[in-house]
Amino acid sequence: MHVAPRSQGRRWFEVVLPVYALAVLIFYFHPEYLPIGLDDRMMDSPMPWAIWGIAGALGGVLALSGLFVAFFLLYSPVYLLAKSGVLVGSGGWVDRREVRFYAGCFVILCFLAGLAAYDPVFAAAAFVVIAGCAHLIWRLLV
């Protein structure tokens, strides 16, 4: 059975983005682990340029994922307040998966807010991990 090329790329990316998010945190907190060849002379070889190019592209994708995560986390209280009349009693139909998704986002938002009150650096690191694993978390919530 053949999988469409677009699906294969998405599956590959679902593994690479969480690994990249963890690598970003490791290299941020322990810069001594950064390979020596990447901080020396860039003109000696094209390999550092290629590695930094790939890291920059993945960084852009991680930042875009972080923007999506931030939007859904910050929108979740608004959504739940808007749907509160329907959820409590009188009202029409509401999609349970959608409510479960936004309720999960609200729980994650509360977790990150509490963590930020305790240790802001650790909360930022947790947000980077959540942004890197966002596609997996969204699947669990829906």
Disulfide bonds with the S-S distance in Angstrom:
none
